Amino acid sequence: MVLRLYNTLTKSKEDFAPLDPKNVRMYVCGPTVYDYAHIGNARPVIVFDVLYRLLRQIYGEAHVTYVRNITDVDDKINARAAEEGRSIRDLTDQTTRQFQSDVAALGSLPPNHEPRATEYITKMITMIETLIASGHAYAAEGHALYDVSSKPDYGKLSRRSIDEMMAGARVEVAPYKKNPMDFVLWKPSTPDLPGWDSPWGRGRPGWHIECSAMSGALLGETFDIHGGGIDLQFPHHENEIAQSEGAHHGHPFVKVWMHNGFLQVEGQKMSKSLGNFFTIADLLKDWPGEVLRFNMLRTHYRQPLDWTIRSLKESWNILERWYGVAEPIATHRLSDDFLAALCDDLNTPQAFAELHKANEMELAGGLGMLGFSTVQEKIATKNAVDTHAVLAAIAARNAARKVKDFKESDRIRDELLSKGVVLKDGPEGTTWEVKR
């Protein structure tokens, strides 16, 4: 069965032919660890986890290498650590652990490698030195910058001219730049910021060079697949191409570029000001991770996704029905139609449609292939509880406690307990779980 993938670079669906079938290599941009990951961050994790599973199915588990990085040096991290009065390492360690816990709860496999940017500073410095020596970059006032005019096909991924890219991007105008579109490879650090010694002075890397250095070190100069959200196509992925091909004597960087679409919440862009900003950890308090995963995959990965309460309820109901059938099956197999759907550019909606028609054995196999357990542990813990009724009761209890009506707050707590709902009050608010 032929795997066909949509390549953003060529704007077409292509038969996938790995450079080396014994070592299929994929890199996906991971989180910048200054805060909890939100539900939009979960989309590429889940999408490319499905691709990772499919590649392992086709080529064998031992023949696929998946790298997803951790960005642990960034101005947002520096600002958050200063705001909270904690060390940068303490912040990045804690948020990295939270991210790993969150995506595991969503049923995603750990990648083969999860490098931290700070572990590859030497590689970044070496790459920048090579770019300067080859005329693709220059040093100025403690900075090293990539010269976009040195690469005639700069913009080939986003299919935009430099003028169009300037119009659509926030370009930092600085006197040390030859061209406003030139981007930072290295920048100076003040004594209060993280920094490393370099030929250009004490400083830290720019964001784009981090992924180029890590992917090159772990996957080689040219590898098979690079994935991420569509928001990263420009400037991040465009700049990765420029750096990597410039440092590797023009050798192609990536064969296939894949990008998942945007995510909205209830028809609107996710925003804290709109009150529709949800972290993965927030959602996991009220929904099983497998429901969140299923809801994500019901929309094709390249399409925009509208995240709604209604769709979550539908996803929960479908999974409950499927698990009721799939759980008793001990021997699993994958139907040809199910695999054909996945091999057609990860067409998970069609794959689910095939599962609707499948027998019990194929249903169990398909769920397992897509990262869903066929044991009902997570669903069964809450399957008889009206989530929204519980949340409303918690809100009423909090209101009673606020006016010191402890008799009412105790009544609500005891009523929920009688239904098997246990409340836990903590510094971050009230959480709940179901005890059977």
N, C-alpha and C positions, 0 to 999 in steps of 0.2 A: 504493500500500500504506500503510495507516494505522499509525502508530507509537503503541503504547499503553504507558504507564508507570505503575507503582504509585506513588501520591503518599502519602507518609507523613502529610501534613497532613490529607487527607480519608479516609485508610485505604481507598483504593479504586484500582482500575486505571482510567485515564482515557485518552481519545484526546488525543494531544499536539498542541496548536496553538500555535506560537510567537507571541510578541508581534509579532515582525517576521521573516518568513521570510528576509529578506535579511541578518539579523544575529541568529542564534540564539545565546543567551548562557548559559554554564554556569560555575559556580564550584564548586570542590572544595577542602575544607580540606587543606592540605599539612602537611609535617612540622615539628616543633619541633626545630631542628638543634643538639642537644647531644650526640648519639651516633649510631651507625650505625642505619639503619632496620631493623626486624625484619620477619619474614615477614608478621605481621599488618598492618603498615603498607603492605605491598605490595598487599593485597587491593583497597582503594579505588583505588589507582593503576591497577591492571589493569582493574578493572570499568569505571571511568569513561573509561579509554582506549578500551575497546570502544564505549561510548556515543558518545564523541567521533568515532570512525571512522564509526559508523552515521549520526550526524547529518550528517557531511560527505558521506556517500554519498547521503543523501536530499536535502539542501539545497544541496550544493556546497561544496567546500573553502573558498572565499572568503567563505562566508556563515555560518560558525560561529566564535564567539569563546570560547575555553576559558581560564579563569584558575585556576591552582593556586598558592597562596601559600607563602611560606617564613616561618615564625615564628622570628625571630632576636633577639627580646627576651623573656626569660622567666626566672623564678627558677631553673628547672632548668639553664638555660644559665649563669647567674651562678655557681651552686654548682659545676658541672663545671669551668668555667674556673679558679675559685679552687683547686679540688682538684688540677688538673693544672699550676697555676702558669703559665698562658698567657693571652694577651689574649682577650677575648670575641670580637673580630672574627676573630682567627686560628682559634679553635675553630669559629665559625659558618661561615666560608669553607670550611674543610676538610670539615666534615660536610655542607655543602650540595653541594660537588663530589662527595663520595662518594655521596650520595643520587641525584644526577643520573646518575652513572655506573651505579649499581645498577639504576635503573628503565629506563634505556636498554637495559641487558643483558636486561631482561625484555620487550623489544620494544615499550615504550610510547613514543608520540610525545611530543615536548616540547609543553607547552601554548603558547598564543599569548602569554600573559603569565605570568611567575613572579615576582610582586612580593615584596620583602622588607619585613617590617613596619616596620623602622627607616626606610624611605624614605617612610613615610606618617604620620609623627608629627603633622605640621601638620594633616593631614586629620582625624586622631583628635581633636586638641584642638578644632578647629572643630565637629566633631560633638557633642562633650561640651558645649561652650558652648551649642549649639542645644538640647540636651536639658534643660539647666538652665533656659534662658530659657523653655522651653515647659512647665515644671513636671514633667517626667519624671525629673529628676535633681536632686541637691543636693550642695553642697560641705560638708565637715566635716573639720577637723583635717588639712588637707593632702591629703585624699582627695576624689574625686568619685565619687558612688554613684548607681546607677539605683534609682529608687523603684518597686518592682514593684506597689505599690498604685495607681499612676497608670495602669496598663494593665489594664482589666477582663478582657481575654481572655488575660492572661499564663498560659501553660501550655497553649495551644491545640494546639501541636505534639505534646507528649508526652501530652496528654489527662489531665493530672493537676491536682488542686487544689493550692493553695499548701501546705496541711497535708500532703498526700501527698508533695509535692516536698521539703518539709523533712524528712520521715521518711526519705526515700531518699537524701538528699544530705549531704555533709559541709559544714555551714553554719558559717561563721566568725561567732562571736558577738563583737561589738565595741561599745563604748559609743557610738561615733560613728554607728552605724546606727540609722535610724528603725525598721526592720523587719529581723529576722535574715536574711530572704531577699534583701534588697537586695544588689546585687553591685557590685564595684569596677569603675569606669571608668578611674580614675587613682589612683595611689598614690605617696607620697613616696619618694625615693631618698636613701640615705645617701651620703656623699662617695665611698665605694669602689664604688658601684653605678652602672650606666648611668643617665643622667638627662637630661631636657630641661626648659627653662624653660616654665612654663605659668601661667595665672591662679591656680592653686592651689599654686604653688611648684614647685621643682625635683622632678621625679618621672618616672614611666614609666607606660605604659598597662597596663590590665588585658588579659587574653587575649582576651575576647570582642569588645571594641571594635575590635581589630585587623582582624578579618575583615569587620566591617561597613564600616569605612572603606575597605579595599582593594577590596571588591566594588562598593561604591557609586561609587568613583572610576573604576573600569575598565568597569563594566557598567551603571551607572545605578541610579536609585532602585528600579526593579522589573525583575527579569530572569527568565529562563525556568526554569532548573534549578539547584538547590543540592544537592551530594552530599557524602557522607562516611560514616564508619563509624557503626553504630548506637549505639556508646558516646558519640558526640558529640551525639546527639539532645537530651539534657538533661545538663548545663545549657547547653552551648555554643551549640547551634543555637536553643534557646528564647530565650536571651539576645540572640543576633543579631537575631532577629525583633523583640524588644522595643525594642532600641536603634534599629534601622534604621527601623521604622515610626514610632517616636516622633520621630526626627529628620527624617522626611520627611512630616510632616503627616498621618500615618495611611495613606499610600499603601501598598499591599501590597508586601512585600519580595520574595517569591519565589512563582512559580506552582506549581512542582513540587519537592517535597522527596524525595530518594532516599537510602536508607541501606542499606549492605551489612551482612550478618550477622557474627557473631563467628567467630573462628578459634581452634580448639584444636589441640594437637599430640598425636597418639596418644591421643586421648580425654581429655586433661587440659588445663586452662588453662595457657597458656605461662608459664613462670616460671623464673628463673635458679636458684632454690633446688631445683627439680625436675630441672634439667639438660636441659630441653627448650626452651630459649630460643635461637632461631636468627636471626641477622641475614641479610639478603639476601646480603651479601658472603660470609658463611659458606657458605651453600647453593650459591652460584655457583662455589665451589671444587670441588664434587663433582657438580653437576648443570648441564646447559646451561640457560640462561635460558628457552629456549622450552619446556622440560619443566616448569619451575616455573610458567610462564604457563598452559600447557595444564592442568596439575593444578589450578590455581586456578579455571579456567573450567569444569571438569567439574561443579561444583556451582553451582546457581542462586545469583545474587549475594545474594538476600535470606535464603537458608537458612544455618544454621550450617555451618561447614566443618571437618571433621576432617582435619588434615594428617598423613599417614602415609607411611612408607617404602614400604609396599605400593602405595599409590596412585601414588606417584612412579614406581615401576618400571613400573606399568601404563601410565602416561602416556607414559613413554619408549618403551615397546614400540609403542604405537599410533602415535605420531608417526613412529617409524622406518618403519613399514609405509606410512604415508601419504606420507611424503617420497619413498619409493622409487617411488611412482606419480606424485606431483605434480611431481617435479623436471624431467622432460623436457618438460613442457607449456609452450609459449611463449605461447599465447593463453588468457586466463582469462575466465570468466564466473561470475555468481552465479545459483544456481537460485532460483526463486520460493519454494520451500518453505524453503530456508535463510534467505532474507531475512524470510519470514513469521515464522519462529521468533525471530529477533533482534528483530523489531518487536513481538513479544509480550513486552514487559517484559524484554528482554535474556535470552531463554531460551536461554542458551548450551548447556546439556545437549541440548536438542532440536535446536539448530543442528548440534551434533556428530553427532547421530543422523542428520540429513539428509546430512551429509558422508559417513557410512558408506555411504549408498545412492547417492551422486553418481557421475557419470562423472569421468574424469581431469581434464577441463577445469574442471568445477564444483568439484572437490576443491581444485585449485590456487587457484582464485578465492576460495573460502571461506577457505582458510588465510591467504591474503594479506589479505583483508578483516578477519580477526580478529587481525592483527598477527604472523602466523607467516611466516617466510621460506620460500620453496619451494626454497631452495638448502640442501644438507645440511651446511653448514660446521660448525655447532656440534655437531650430533649425531654427525657422522662422526669427530670428534676422539676420541671415547671409546666408540664403539659396539661395540668388540670387547673392552672391558675390564670386568671385574667390579669395580665401584666398592668394594664392601664388602671384597673380598679385598685391594685396594690399601690401603684404610684400615687393615685388620688388619696388613698387612705394615709399614706406616709405624709403627703402635703398637709392633710387635715390634722394629723398628729403634731407635725412641726408647728402649725399655727396655734394649736392648743398649748404646746409647751412654751411658745413665745409669750403668751399671756398668763403663764403659770397655772393653767387649768390642767393640773397633773392627773386629776381623776379621769378627765376625758382622754388625755393622751394614753393613760394606762388601759382604758377601755378599748381604744383602737388597737393598741399593741396586743392585748389579749384576744381580741376578735380575730386578728390576723394569725395569731399563734394557733388558734383553734382550727384554722384552715391549713395548718402546716407551714405558714410563712413566718420565718424567724427574722426579726429586725436586729441590725447591729449598728449602734451609734458610734461614730468615730470622728476624728478631727476634720475629715473631709465630707462629713454629712452622714446620712443614714443609708445603709445598703441592706439588701435582703437576700434570703435564699430559702429554698423549700426543703423541708425535712420530711422524709417518708418513713 
